[in-house]
Amino acid sequence: DALVHALAERGVAAYGRSGMNVWVPVSDETGAVARLLHAGWAVAPGARFRLDTPPAVRLTVSPLGAADIGPLADAVAAAAGPARPVSFG
């Protein structure tokens, strides 16, 4: 899968065999979903699709074109890591 390969090149583990969905482990599921939405990508939190595994997001990739893969991989790589500290004031 092109997205799995593109994410691996960016140091992000991802899993997907069907070509329909890609599963990406993240450190903070809610934060990753919010960061990706802010970047213009809608993904599903993994909680609905897992029972006893660490946090992850589920990306439906079947409608994506080749031109979408790089920008999505960049956004996922930025969102998948630890939450950034927030300062107020």
N, C-alpha and C positions, 0 to 999 in steps of 0.2 A: 504494500500500500504506500502510496506517495507521501501521505501525511506522516505515517509512522516513520518512514525513512527520513523525512525532513526534520522531524522532531529529534530523532537519534543524532542527526548532524548537529543539533543545538544542545545536545546533552540531556534531552528529556526522554524518559522511558514512556513508551506508549504501546498499546496492544490492540490489535484488530485483525480479524481474518476474513470477514465477509465482504469488506469493501463498503459496508453500510454505516458502521459505527466504529469509533476509536475510543478506547478507554485510556485516560491519562491520570495516573496517581498524582495527587497534589498534597501540599502540606496543610492547606486550609481550603476546604471545599467551598464554603460560602464566599470567602474572599476571592478565590479564583473565578467563580461564576460572576461576581460583581466586577472584577477587573476586566474580564473578557467582554462583558456586556458594555462596559464603559468604552472599550476599544472597538465596539461595533460588531461583536460576535456573540450570538446566543448559543449557549451550551446548557446541558442539563446537569444538575447536581447528581452525583453518583449514588446518593443515599437511597433513592428509589429503586436502584438496580442491584444493590449489594446487601448481603446479610452480615457477614463478619469479616470484612476486609477494610483496609485503611481508606481514608478519603480519596475521592477521585472525581473527575468530570467525564461525562459521556458526550462525545461529539458525533453528530450525524453528518457524515461526509459524502454520502452518495450524490447529493445535488451539486457538489462543488466542482468547479472547473480547474484546470491546471494552473491558471493564473491566481487562484485563491490559495493554493497550498503554501507558498512562501510567506505571504502576509499572515495567514492563520497560524503557521508554525511559529513565527516571530511573536505573535500575541500570546500564544499558549506558553511559550518558553518564558516570557516575561511574567505571566500570571501564575505559573505553576509553582514557583518558589515560595519561600517564606513571606509572610505579610510584611510589608514595609512599615517601619515605625511612623506614627503620625504625631505631629507636634501641633499644639494649639497655642495661639497667641503670638 
